[in-house]
Amino acid sequence: MPTSTASRPLPLFLCLILFGAAMPASCAKPGRGARAEQPVALGAAKDAVVRKLVAKHGEKERARIERGAAQVESFWRSGDGDAAAY
């Protein structure tokens, strides 16, 4: 005799609630509660990359190149490599 499918959603729902309650603790992002790694100052390396990209793509793209280089620098951490890796 087949069992009713109406009785299955409740246990499944309870399992999802229990697992969902445990998820935030196991999925903590670095930087929230954990000490975030400080950005690396790239200075001269960033300037060199900007010069090379402007030479390749033209002066009309300078603003976009500088904005992108600044964004990369803001996210760059020592684990990503040193200025030479940049």
Secondary structure as GFF3:
##gff-version 3
##sequence-region A 1 86
A	DSSP	three_ten_helix	5	7	.	.	.	ID=ss1
A	DSSP	alpha_helix	9	26	.	.	.	ID=ss2
A	DSSP	alpha_helix	43	57	.	.	.	ID=ss3
A	DSSP	three_ten_helix	59	61	.	.	.	ID=ss4
A	DSSP	alpha_helix	62	75	.	.	.	ID=ss5
A	DSSP	three_ten_helix	78	80	.	.	.	ID=ss6
###
